[in-house]
């Protein structure tokens, strides 16, 4: 698989690795976010902060903000032909995100040290960053190998 950024690659990996994702999924349970690759290798999606995702009155729930930040970073990796799991996620809330107001979520790769990747993301509303995140992701194949090492098959020998 190529590591060249591509919306087609991103959509293919999303279908294979996130077929029922709550963020990019379609239908009743999904937010239906449509991430698009930008010319500089970032991804972004429009986010409508609907009242169904309310936390405090008139404010988008912080857990939803964390969720869309994580999803944006995952889709950025998909756009670069990579599938990886979140290993660490740090979120900084800068100001409240208003409900019923459009926002943009975007993400980019900040460092590659295969099998680890570091990414950054932000949610912007009315031109202001409402939350930002830094995360570490581990390549899915490497994560599977680590899980196998941690849980070796049981031996029939006693």
C-alpha positions in Angstrom: 0.0 0.0 0.0 1.2 3.5 -0.8 2.0 6.0 1.9 1.0 8.9 -0.5 -1.9 10.9 0.9 -5.2 10.0 -0.7 -8.9 10.5 -0.1 -9.4 7.1 -1.9 -7.0 5.3 0.4 -8.6 7.0 3.4 -12.1 5.9 2.4 -10.9 2.3 1.7 -9.1 2.0 5.1 -12.1 3.5 6.9 -14.4 0.9 5.3 -12.1 -1.9 6.3 -11.1 -0.8 9.8 -14.1 1.4 10.9 -17.2 0.0 9.2 -19.5 1.0 12.0 -17.6 4.0 13.5 -19.7 6.3 15.6 -17.9 9.3 14.2 -17.7 8.7 10.4 -20.5 6.2 10.3 -23.8 6.9 8.5 -27.3 6.5 9.9 -28.9 7.0 13.3 -25.9 6.2 15.5 -23.2 8.0 13.4 -22.0 11.6 13.4 -21.5 11.2 9.6 -18.3 13.3 9.6 -16.8 13.4 6.1 -13.0 13.8 6.5 -11.2 15.2 3.5 -7.5 15.4 2.8 -6.1 18.9 2.3 -3.2 19.7 0.0 -0.8 19.9 3.0 -1.5 16.3 4.1 -3.9 17.2 6.9 -7.5 16.0 7.1 -10.5 18.1 8.1 -14.2 17.7 8.5 -17.1 20.0 9.2 -18.8 19.3 12.5 -22.3 20.5 13.4 -22.5 20.7 17.2 -26.0 19.5 17.6 -27.9 19.7 20.9 -28.1 15.9 21.1 -24.4 16.1 22.1 -24.9 18.6 24.9 -22.9 18.4 28.1 -23.4 21.6 30.1 -26.3 23.8 28.9 -25.6 25.2 25.4 -22.1 23.5 25.3 -20.8 20.5 23.4 -19.9 17.6 25.7 -16.2 17.3 26.3 -16.3 13.6 25.6 -17.6 14.3 22.1 -14.8 16.7 21.5 -12.3 14.1 22.5 -14.0 11.6 20.3 -13.9 13.7 17.1 -10.3 14.7 17.8 -9.3 11.0 18.0 -11.3 10.2 14.9 -9.7 13.0 12.9 -6.2 11.7 13.8 -7.2 8.2 12.9 -8.5 9.4 9.5 -5.3 11.4 8.9 -3.4 8.1 9.3 -5.9 6.4 7.0 -5.2 9.1 4.4 -1.5 8.3 4.5 -2.2 4.6 4.0 -1.7 3.7 7.7 -4.0 1.9 10.1 -3.1 2.4 13.8 -4.6 2.3 17.3 -4.6 5.2 19.8 -2.0 4.5 22.4 -2.2 7.8 24.2 -4.4 10.9 23.9 -4.0 14.2 25.6 -6.6 16.9 25.1 -6.5 20.5 26.1 -9.8 22.4 26.3 -9.3 26.0 25.6 -12.8 27.4 25.6 -16.4 26.1 25.5 -17.7 24.8 22.2 -21.2 26.3 21.5 -24.1 24.1 20.4 -25.9 24.6 17.1 -22.8 26.3 15.8 -20.6 24.9 13.0 -17.0 23.9 13.8 -14.1 22.3 11.9 -12.0 19.4 13.2 -8.6 18.9 11.6 -5.6 16.6 12.2 -2.0 16.2 11.0 0.9 13.9 11.5 3.6 15.6 13.6 6.2 12.7 13.8 6.7 9.3 12.3 8.8 6.7 14.2 7.3 3.5 12.9 5.6 1.6 14.5 4.7 4.8 16.5 3.1 7.9 15.0 2.5 11.2 16.8 -0.4 13.3 15.6 -2.0 16.6 16.5 -5.6 17.8 16.1 -7.8 20.7 16.9 -11.5 21.7 16.9 -12.0 25.3 15.6 -15.2 27.3 16.0 -15.7 30.9 14.9 -12.0 31.1 14.1 -10.9 30.1 17.6 -9.4 26.8 18.7 -11.8 25.3 21.3 -9.7 22.2 21.9 -6.5 20.7 20.8 -5.0 17.2 21.2 -1.7 15.4 20.9 -1.7 11.6 20.5 0.5 8.6 20.0 -0.7 5.8 17.7 0.8 2.3 17.2 0.6 0.6 13.9 -2.1 -2.0 14.0 0.1 -4.8 12.8 2.7 -4.0 15.5 -0.1 -3.8 18.1 -1.3 -7.3 17.1 2.2 -8.6 17.4 2.6 -7.1 20.9 -0.7 -8.6 21.9 0.4 -12.0 20.7 3.6 -11.7 22.8 1.7 -10.7 25.9 -0.8 -13.6 25.4 1.1 -16.6 24.1 -1.0 -19.7 23.0 -1.5 -22.2 25.7 0.6 -25.3 25.5 -0.8 -28.8 25.6 2.3 -29.9 27.5 2.1 -30.1 31.2 
